[in-house]
Amino acid sequence: MSPSLTVSYNLRVPEEVQVPGSQAEKTHQYEVKSEKEGYAGYYDELRLAIADVKAKTGDELTVWRDAVGNRELNKEPKSAKNDEDDEEEEGEEEV
């Protein structure tokens, strides 16, 4: 059995957020095979596997981030007025 690299994620997104063609739970597994003898060849292949899984999971997670982020944009913003009122009251007390 050759060494392998496994990366898994399980996202807990709101039920109403759907991304067609994407799964909230996924596992990527890569075998680290080296044609060269010794540690140098192994670490070269390991670096390639890490770069590959980083690119794939990054692309997949970006889709989810965008979907959830767009949902957050539609929420009502918190009232910034309350913070401003508090600052004005503090300023009046100091005078």
Backbone as CSV, one residue per row, in Angstrom:
resi,resn,N_x,N_y,N_z,CA_x,CA_y,CA_z,C_x,C_y,C_z
1,MET,0.841,-1.178,0.000,0.000,0.000,0.000,0.887,1.242,0.000
2,SER,0.620,2.142,-0.917,1.432,3.357,-0.992,0.852,4.430,-0.074
3,PRO,1.689,5.370,0.340,1.205,6.457,1.194,0.147,7.282,0.469
4,SER,-0.752,7.861,1.247,-1.795,8.678,0.637,-2.058,9.917,1.485
5,LEU,-2.700,10.873,0.860,-3.088,12.130,1.493,-4.605,12.208,1.418
6,THR,-5.267,12.409,2.559,-6.723,12.488,2.602,-7.142,13.806,3.227
7,VAL,-8.053,14.499,2.557,-8.609,15.749,3.066,-10.126,15.635,2.998
8,SER,-10.784,15.901,4.124,-12.247,15.836,4.193,-12.794,17.125,4.769
9,TYR,-14.008,17.465,4.342,-14.715,18.564,4.983,-16.197,18.252,5.019
10,ASN,-16.866,18.799,6.035,-18.303,18.636,6.208,-18.842,20.000,6.615
11,LEU,-19.429,20.705,5.675,-19.925,22.052,5.921,-21.326,22.005,6.504
12,ARG,-21.580,22.864,7.440,-22.916,22.987,8.040,-23.493,24.323,7.604
13,VAL,-24.091,24.307,6.432,-24.658,25.526,5.859,-26.157,25.558,6.129
14,PRO,-26.767,26.740,6.116,-28.219,26.822,6.300,-28.943,25.968,5.257
15,GLU,-30.052,25.369,5.672,-30.786,24.458,4.789,-31.235,25.122,3.496
16,GLU,-31.573,26.401,3.564,-32.084,27.076,2.368,-30.986,27.418,1.358
17,VAL,-29.725,27.236,1.733,-28.629,27.502,0.800,-28.350,26.226,0.014
18,GLN,-28.574,26.294,-1.271,-28.343,25.156,-2.156,-27.371,25.570,-3.251
19,VAL,-26.421,24.710,-3.532,-25.481,24.942,-4.620,-25.545,23.720,-5.527
20,PRO,-26.225,23.857,-6.672,-26.346,22.718,-7.584,-24.974,22.184,-8.002
21,GLY,-24.836,20.878,-7.945,-23.595,20.244,-8.369,-22.508,20.243,-7.312
22,SER,-22.789,20.758,-6.127,-21.795,20.783,-5.052,-22.309,19.998,-3.861
23,GLN,-21.377,19.399,-3.142,-21.727,18.627,-1.957,-21.159,19.323,-0.729
24,ALA,-21.949,19.375,0.336,-21.488,20.011,1.569,-20.506,19.116,2.319
25,GLU,-20.459,17.852,1.959,-19.528,16.913,2.581,-18.737,16.227,1.478
26,LYS,-17.427,16.260,1.607,-16.608,15.694,0.537,-15.275,15.217,1.098
27,THR,-14.713,14.207,0.464,-13.396,13.684,0.818,-12.572,13.542,-0.453
28,HIS,-11.357,14.024,-0.389,-10.403,13.856,-1.486,-9.276,12.967,-0.972
29,GLN,-8.912,11.968,-1.763,-7.808,11.101,-1.383,-6.854,10.974,-2.563
30,TYR,-5.594,11.154,-2.284,-4.559,11.096,-3.311,-3.478,10.132,-2.871
31,GLU,-3.110,9.248,-3.768,-1.967,8.384,-3.508,-0.709,9.162,-3.829
32,VAL,0.274,9.009,-2.979,1.550,9.695,-3.182,2.526,8.652,-3.714
33,LYS,2.625,8.593,-5.034,3.510,7.632,-5.690,4.762,8.354,-6.147
34,SER,5.868,7.704,-5.992,7.116,8.308,-6.442,7.858,7.326,-7.335
35,GLU,8.213,7.810,-8.508,9.009,6.995,-9.429,10.475,6.993,-8.997
36,LYS,10.856,8.023,-8.255,12.243,8.147,-7.798,12.415,7.430,-6.464
37,GLU,13.641,7.034,-6.200,13.973,6.407,-4.927,14.250,7.480,-3.883
38,GLY,13.954,7.163,-2.646,14.347,8.026,-1.543,13.319,9.083,-1.186
39,TYR,13.709,9.853,-0.194,12.809,10.873,0.351,12.556,12.034,-0.599
40,ALA,13.545,12.397,-1.387,13.387,13.558,-2.278,12.230,13.341,-3.251
41,GLY,12.160,12.182,-3.853,11.076,11.880,-4.785,9.728,11.837,-4.096
42,TYR,9.713,11.243,-2.901,8.463,11.181,-2.138,7.958,12.582,-1.816
43,TYR,8.842,13.444,-1.332,8.412,14.792,-0.952,8.035,15.643,-2.164
44,ASP,8.659,15.394,-3.296,8.239,16.089,-4.524,6.800,15.714,-4.875
45,GLU,6.485,14.432,-4.833,5.129,13.969,-5.132,4.131,14.437,-4.076
46,LEU,4.562,14.472,-2.819,3.687,14.949,-1.747,3.344,16.421,-1.953
47,ARG,4.330,17.226,-2.334,4.077,18.647,-2.618,3.059,18.812,-3.742
48,LEU,3.187,18.002,-4.782,2.236,18.063,-5.900,0.825,17.672,-5.449
49,ALA,0.721,16.636,-4.631,-0.589,16.204,-4.133,-1.215,17.289,-3.258
50,ILE,-0.423,17.925,-2.407,-0.929,18.999,-1.546,-1.402,20.174,-2.389
51,ALA,-0.635,20.543,-3.393,-1.032,21.658,-4.263,-2.335,21.335,-4.992
52,ASP,-2.472,20.093,-5.438,-3.683,19.684,-6.154,-4.908,19.728,-5.245
53,VAL,-4.795,19.152,-4.050,-5.935,19.141,-3.131,-6.251,20.556,-2.649
54,LYS,-5.249,21.382,-2.495,-5.475,22.774,-2.086,-6.273,23.521,-3.155
55,ALA,-5.920,23.323,-4.394,-6.633,23.989,-5.491,-8.076,23.487,-5.595
56,LYS,-8.268,22.176,-5.527,-9.620,21.615,-5.655,-10.520,22.031,-4.497
57,THR,-10.039,21.877,-3.264,-10.881,22.250,-2.124,-11.097,23.752,-2.085
58,GLY,-10.101,24.519,-2.482,-10.270,25.974,-2.532,-11.374,26.376,-3.487
59,ASP,-11.395,25.767,-4.661,-12.453,26.063,-5.639,-13.826,25.651,-5.108
60,GLU,-13.892,24.468,-4.508,-15.171,23.985,-3.980,-15.678,24.856,-2.831
61,LEU,-14.799,25.220,-1.928,-15.210,26.022,-0.775,-15.561,27.450,-1.168
62,THR,-14.940,27.961,-2.218,-15.270,29.306,-2.693,-16.719,29.367,-3.165
63,VAL,-17.185,28.323,-3.827,-18.578,28.273,-4.285,-19.520,28.364,-3.089
64,TRP,-19.222,27.621,-2.032,-20.065,27.656,-0.832,-19.974,29.006,-0.129
65,ARG,-18.775,29.561,-0.044,-18.614,30.872,0.591,-19.449,31.918,-0.128
66,ASP,-19.414,31.889,-1.446,-20.190,32.848,-2.230,-21.691,32.654,-2.011
67,ALA,-22.145,31.408,-1.962,-23.576,31.138,-1.775,-24.048,31.606,-0.402
68,VAL,-23.290,31.308,0.625,-23.668,31.726,1.976,-23.482,33.230,2.120
69,GLY,-22.432,33.770,1.536,-22.182,35.209,1.610,-23.279,36.004,0.942
70,ASN,-23.780,35.541,-0.193,-24.883,36.227,-0.870,-26.131,36.210,0.000
71,ARG,-26.341,35.148,0.733,-27.485,35.068,1.641,-27.322,36.097,2.759
72,GLU,-26.117,36.258,3.254,-25.855,37.219,4.324,-26.087,38.652,3.849
73,LEU,-25.842,38.929,2.579,-26.053,40.276,2.048,-27.520,40.670,2.089
74,ASN,-28.407,39.686,2.005,-29.841,39.962,1.993,-30.422,40.181,3.384
75,LYS,-29.640,39.912,4.419,-30.120,40.130,5.778,-30.161,41.621,6.072
76,GLU,-31.014,41.999,7.017,-31.076,43.398,7.419,-29.831,43.731,8.231
77,PRO,-29.207,44.859,7.943,-28.019,45.233,8.720,-28.417,45.634,10.133
78,LYS,-27.491,45.441,11.054,-27.737,45.873,12.423,-27.779,47.387,12.451
79,SER,-28.536,47.918,13.343,-28.694,49.363,13.430,-27.420,50.000,13.967
80,ALA,-26.787,50.813,13.152,-25.589,51.537,13.573,-25.982,52.782,14.349
81,LYS,-27.251,53.129,14.306,-27.743,54.320,14.985,-27.548,54.211,16.494
82,ASN,-27.759,53.039,17.045,-27.620,52.854,18.485,-26.208,53.166,18.954
83,ASP,-25.204,52.762,18.212,-23.826,53.042,18.578,-23.552,54.536,18.537
84,GLU,-24.058,55.214,17.532,-23.843,56.654,17.406,-24.536,57.400,18.534
85,ASP,-25.739,56.980,18.910,-26.466,57.618,20.002,-25.704,57.476,21.312
86,ASP,-25.126,56.304,21.549,-24.366,56.087,22.774,-23.165,57.019,22.842
87,GLU,-22.472,57.191,21.719,-21.309,58.072,21.685,-21.705,59.517,21.948
88,GLU,-22.828,59.950,21.395,-23.285,61.324,21.602,-23.636,61.553,23.061
89,GLU,-24.285,60.586,23.703,-24.650,60.719,25.105,-23.413,60.803,25.980
90,GLU,-22.388,60.004,25.674,-21.152,60.049,26.442,-20.479,61.403,26.302
91,GLY,-20.504,61.962,25.104,-19.895,63.266,24.851,-20.597,64.365,25.617
92,GLU,-21.901,64.296,25.754,-22.667,65.308,26.477,-22.382,65.246,27.964
93,GLU,-22.159,64.049,28.504,-21.894,63.901,29.924,-20.535,64.461,30.299
94,GLU,-19.572,64.373,29.408,-18.223,64.832,29.697,-18.124,66.341,29.740
95,VAL,-19.017,67.075,29.079,-18.946,68.530,28.989,-19.260,69.186,30.272
